[in-house]
């Protein structure tokens, strides 16, 4: 069983249109800068069911709504470092 932390970004059309494209780039850069690429299971998913509150990401099953390229750094720092 994979024990790495799981970070899943919604790639549904609503979240992507609201800014998850930019957030995706920030997450990838954060994982690279902190040498976490091989320590975190980072992948995309489709529709977390909270489209009106998006953009959404999930970290270890905890849903974060209203995520953007600015607040994602604080979220990742809190959850992964």
Protein Blocks (a to p, Z undefined) as FASTA:
>chain_A
ZZbdcddddfbfklmmnopmmmmmmmmmmmmmnopmmmpccdddehehimmlmccddeeh
iacehiafklmmmmmmmmmZZ
